[in-house]
Amino acid sequence: MAGVRARGEEIRRYILDHVEKSPGDVTKATAERFGITRQAVNKHFRRLQADGVLRRSGNTRASVYRLAPQSQWSHACEIEPGLAEDVVWRRDVRAVLGDLPNNVLEIWHYGFTEMFNNAIDHSDGSLIGLQIKKTVATTEMLISDDGYGIFRKVQAAMGLLDERHSILELSKGKLTTDPTRHTGEGIFFTSRMFDLFDILSGNVYFSHKFADAQDWILEPARTSSGTSVWMKLNNHTARTAKRIFDEFSSEDDYEFSKTVVPARMAQYGEDKLISRSQARRLLARVELFKTVLFDFSEVETIGRAFADEIFRVFALQHPDIELLPIHANSETRRMIARAQHGSQGQ
């Protein structure tokens, strides 16, 4: 009997972990995973619904299950002298998150304090709103302010082309408009710790998914004032903050020495990556790192001048920096190899 109970718990845990990833076919996936019938899977769904863990929408044939919120909390903080992220964490947020594993709480501690402090120091706003929603499987947090907007502020401070260009720079890390108080590491590491990390500000929506090579830039239907940061994390993830720090740090001195540069963010519309100017835009500030991974996901091809500027000209000027292309198709790899072998003239 104990074995049957344990198997049932395993099936229900699988459902809870996967229902939000693929709500339309989780029944089929569960049946195949455990070698049981769809009818047997539906019994587990009904039990989870009776326990208040899942909610069902739609009719019988097209019903969809989603995780039911177990708790929801919201709070507003006026941005005024004395407001401190560690106090808000200790006084309010930590208690709302509740009983979570230490590694999960460590990630939330880092992500919340970094993003909340950004709103205090950089938003030029008057109010910060907090929202937290918990289910049995995941926790979501929204931090929003009524300030100037992070992408617009970076664009103005650095004289960039537009708000999309701000995301390219933020995605590299080590970018801050206030170097006396910030290292520029917060958004980079936070975006890589959480299952989902989104920023909505002005005319741009940025999204990063853990273990996904791609960052998404979208233009929403309407402009958003201020900045909204949304983070989501599985309550039982085995991930640790240290693992993420180590992935992008030197082994000897723990320096933030490695970054990933999404090449597709230098594209605008249907433009191809062909010019030296586009390459120089991609190369901005990468001399701050020892290892630079150029991610060519969703890049169909690159031009000779573009490849030459990065993998020959810049490489010769910075022999101490390791430049590594990743997720490049065969055509892109061929152009990079040509540049590395010095075939393209100046």
C-alpha positions in Angstrom: 0.0 0.0 0.0 2.9 2.4 0.8 4.3 1.8 -2.6 1.0 2.6 -4.3 0.7 5.8 -2.3 4.3 6.8 -3.2 3.7 6.2 -6.9 0.5 8.3 -6.7 2.4 11.1 -5.1 5.1 10.9 -7.8 2.4 11.1 -10.5 0.8 14.1 -8.9 4.1 15.8 -8.4 4.9 15.3 -12.1 1.5 16.8 -13.0 2.1 19.9 -10.9 5.6 20.4 -12.3 4.4 20.2 -15.9 0.9 21.5 -16.0 1.9 25.1 -16.6 4.6 24.2 -19.2 2.1 22.3 -21.4 -1.4 22.6 -20.1 -2.9 21.2 -23.3 -1.1 17.9 -23.4 0.0 17.2 -19.9 -2.5 14.3 -19.6 -0.9 12.5 -22.6 2.6 13.2 -21.3 1.8 11.9 -17.8 0.2 8.7 -19.2 3.2 8.0 -21.4 5.7 8.8 -18.6 4.1 6.4 -16.1 2.6 3.8 -18.4 -1.0 4.4 -17.3 -4.2 5.2 -19.1 -5.6 8.7 -19.6 -8.5 7.8 -17.4 -6.1 7.0 -14.6 -4.4 10.3 -15.1 -7.7 12.1 -15.0 -8.4 10.6 -11.5 -5.2 12.3 -10.3 -6.3 15.6 -11.9 -9.7 15.3 -10.1 -8.0 14.7 -6.8 -5.7 17.7 -7.2 -8.7 19.8 -8.1 -10.6 18.6 -5.0 -7.6 19.5 -2.9 -7.7 23.0 -4.3 -4.3 22.7 -6.0 -5.6 22.8 -9.6 -8.3 24.8 -11.3 -10.1 23.6 -14.4 -11.5 25.7 -17.2 -13.3 24.8 -20.4 -15.7 21.9 -21.1 -15.0 18.2 -20.6 -13.4 17.6 -24.0 -11.3 20.8 -24.1 -10.8 21.3 -20.3 -7.5 22.9 -19.2 -6.0 22.6 -15.8 -3.8 25.3 -14.2 -2.2 25.7 -10.8 -4.5 27.4 -8.3 -3.0 30.3 -6.3 -2.5 29.2 -2.7 -1.7 32.8 -1.5 -1.6 36.2 -3.1 -0.1 39.4 -1.5 0.4 42.9 -2.6 2.1 45.9 -1.1 3.2 49.5 -2.0 6.2 51.4 -0.8 6.8 55.1 -1.2 10.3 55.9 -2.5 11.6 58.1 0.2 14.8 58.5 2.3 15.4 55.5 4.5 13.6 53.0 2.2 15.9 49.9 2.1 15.5 46.6 0.3 16.9 44.5 3.1 14.3 45.9 5.5 11.4 45.3 3.2 12.8 41.7 2.6 13.1 41.0 6.3 9.9 42.7 7.4 7.5 41.7 4.6 8.7 39.6 1.6 10.5 36.8 3.5 7.4 35.9 5.5 5.2 36.0 2.5 7.4 33.5 0.6 7.0 31.1 3.5 8.6 27.7 4.0 10.8 27.2 0.9 14.1 25.3 0.6 17.2 27.4 1.5 18.6 27.4 -2.1 15.3 28.7 -3.4 15.1 31.4 -0.7 18.7 32.4 -1.5 17.7 33.0 -5.1 14.6 35.0 -4.1 16.7 37.0 -1.6 19.2 38.0 -4.3 16.6 38.7 -7.1 14.3 40.7 -4.9 17.0 42.9 -3.2 18.7 43.6 -6.6 15.5 44.6 -8.4 14.0 46.5 -5.5 17.2 48.4 -5.0 17.3 49.3 -8.7 13.9 50.8 -8.4 15.0 52.8 -5.3 18.2 54.1 -6.8 17.5 54.4 -10.5 13.8 54.8 -11.3 13.4 58.5 -10.3 9.9 57.4 -9.3 7.8 57.9 -6.2 6.2 54.5 -5.6 7.2 50.8 -5.8 4.5 48.1 -6.1 5.0 44.5 -5.0 2.9 41.5 -5.8 3.5 37.9 -4.9 1.5 34.8 -6.0 2.3 31.3 -4.7 1.0 27.9 -5.9 2.1 24.5 -4.6 4.7 24.4 -7.4 5.8 27.9 -8.2 6.2 31.4 -6.9 5.8 34.6 -9.0 6.8 38.1 -8.0 6.1 41.5 -9.7 8.1 44.6 -8.8 6.9 47.8 -10.5 7.7 51.4 -10.2 6.2 54.7 -11.7 9.6 56.1 -12.7 11.3 57.1 -15.9 11.8 53.6 -17.3 15.0 51.5 -17.2 15.4 51.2 -21.0 14.9 54.9 -21.7 17.3 55.8 -18.9 20.1 53.5 -20.2 19.5 54.8 -23.7 19.8 58.4 -22.6 22.8 57.8 -20.4 24.8 56.0 -23.0 23.6 57.8 -26.1 22.2 54.6 -27.7 20.1 54.2 -30.8 16.9 53.2 -29.1 15.4 51.3 -26.2 16.1 47.9 -27.9 19.8 48.8 -27.9 19.6 49.3 -24.1 18.6 45.6 -23.7 21.6 44.5 -25.7 23.9 46.3 -23.3 22.0 45.2 -20.2 22.1 41.5 -21.4 26.0 41.7 -21.4 26.2 42.7 -17.8 28.5 45.2 -16.0 26.3 48.1 -17.2 25.2 50.7 -14.7 24.3 54.4 -15.0 25.7 54.9 -11.4 29.1 53.1 -11.2 29.9 54.7 -7.8 27.1 52.6 -6.2 26.4 49.7 -8.6 28.5 47.1 -10.4 25.9 46.5 -13.2 25.7 42.8 -12.3 22.2 42.6 -10.8 20.0 42.2 -13.9 22.5 39.9 -15.6 22.6 37.4 -12.8 19.0 37.7 -11.7 17.7 37.0 -15.2 19.7 33.8 -15.2 18.7 32.5 -11.8 15.0 32.4 -12.3 12.8 30.1 -14.5 11.3 33.2 -16.1 12.5 36.8 -15.9 10.7 39.6 -17.8 11.1 43.4 -17.9 8.4 45.7 -19.4 9.3 49.3 -19.8 8.4 52.0 -22.3 8.1 50.5 -25.8 10.0 47.3 -25.1 9.3 43.9 -23.4 12.3 41.8 -22.6 12.1 38.1 -21.6 14.6 35.5 -20.5 13.9 31.8 -19.9 16.3 29.7 -17.9 18.3 27.2 -20.0 17.0 28.9 -23.2 19.7 30.3 -25.5 17.3 33.0 -26.6 16.3 36.3 -25.1 13.1 37.8 -26.5 12.5 41.4 -27.4 8.9 42.3 -28.1 7.2 45.6 -28.8 3.9 45.7 -26.8 0.7 47.1 -28.1 1.0 50.1 -25.9 3.7 52.0 -24.1 4.2 51.2 -20.4 5.2 53.9 -17.9 7.9 53.1 -15.4 9.4 49.6 -15.1 7.9 46.3 -14.3 10.0 43.3 -13.4 8.4 39.8 -13.2 10.2 36.8 -11.8 9.0 33.2 -11.5 10.7 30.2 -9.9 9.8 26.6 -9.1 9.5 26.1 -5.4 11.6 22.9 -5.5 14.3 23.7 -8.0 17.7 22.3 -7.3 19.3 25.4 -8.8 21.6 27.6 -6.5 22.7 31.1 -6.7 26.3 29.9 -6.4 26.0 27.7 -9.4 24.9 30.7 -11.6 27.7 32.9 -10.2 30.3 30.2 -10.8 29.1 29.7 -14.4 30.1 33.3 -15.3 33.1 33.8 -12.9 36.8 33.0 -12.9 37.7 29.9 -10.9 40.6 31.6 -9.2 39.2 35.0 -8.0 35.4 34.8 -8.5 35.5 37.7 -10.9 32.5 38.3 -13.2 34.6 37.4 -16.2 32.3 35.7 -18.7 29.3 37.0 -20.6 26.9 35.9 -23.4 26.2 38.4 -26.2 23.0 37.7 -28.1 23.9 38.6 -31.7 20.3 38.8 -32.9 19.7 41.8 -30.7 21.9 43.8 -33.0 19.4 43.2 -35.9 16.6 45.6 -36.6 13.6 44.4 -38.5 14.7 42.4 -41.6 18.3 43.8 -41.5 21.1 41.2 -41.7 24.2 41.4 -39.7 26.6 42.5 -42.4 28.3 45.8 -41.4 31.3 46.7 -39.3 29.1 49.3 -37.4 26.7 46.5 -36.4 29.7 44.4 -35.2 31.1 47.4 -33.2 27.7 47.8 -31.6 27.8 44.2 -30.5 31.4 44.6 -29.3 30.7 47.6 -27.0 32.1 47.0 -23.5 33.0 43.3 -24.1 36.6 44.2 -23.3 35.4 44.1 -19.6 35.3 40.3 -19.8 37.9 37.6 -20.2 35.5 35.2 -22.1 32.8 36.4 -24.5 30.3 33.9 -26.0 28.6 35.3 -29.1 25.2 33.6 -29.3 24.1 33.3 -33.0 20.7 31.7 -32.3 18.1 32.8 -34.9 20.8 34.5 -37.0 20.5 33.1 -40.6 23.8 34.5 -41.9 26.4 37.2 -41.3 28.4 39.3 -43.6 32.2 39.2 -44.2 32.8 42.6 -42.8 30.7 41.9 -39.7 32.6 38.6 -39.0 36.0 40.2 -39.8 35.4 43.1 -37.4 34.7 40.7 -34.5 36.8 37.6 -35.1 39.9 39.2 -36.7 40.2 42.9 -36.0 38.9 42.9 -32.4 40.6 39.5 -31.7 44.0 40.9 -32.8 43.5 44.0 -30.8 42.5 42.0 -27.7 44.5 38.7 -27.7 43.8 38.2 -24.0 40.0 37.9 -24.6 38.5 34.6 -25.6 35.8 35.0 -28.3 33.6 32.0 -28.7 30.7 31.7 -31.2 27.8 29.4 -30.0 24.6 28.2 -31.7 25.8 29.3 -35.1 24.6 27.5 -38.2 27.0 26.2 -40.9 26.9 29.3 -43.0 27.7 31.5 -40.0 30.5 29.2 -38.9 32.0 29.3 -42.3 32.1 33.1 -42.3 33.6 33.2 -38.8 36.3 30.6 -39.8 37.1 32.8 -42.9 37.6 35.8 -40.6 39.7 33.9 -38.1 42.0 32.7 -40.8 42.6 36.3 -42.0 41.0 35.8 -45.5 39.0 39.1 -45.3 41.1 42.2 -45.9 40.7 45.5 -44.1 
